[in-house]
């Protein structure tokens, strides 16, 4: 394994550990976004937690430019990319 792969594994393990140790959803989702930011620089990112049976968004957290600009739809809206991924059950 390369050093880069080991670093990525450590980041993922730390994010998983945080998600199992904290009962606070906001802490867990912020930790996941911190982990993603360590691996992949981003201008905007979002994490969505879906219900098991109905695929409804239960919790979400996003970071970025303050949200979609006027006239642009939020990605979670009915016809946005996140909504399509939720509907299909795949990225």
Secondary structure by P-SEA (a helix, b strand, c coil): ccaaaaaaaaaaaaaaaaaaacccaaaaaaaaaaaaaaccccccbbbbbbbcccccccccccccccccccccccccccccaaaaaaaaccc
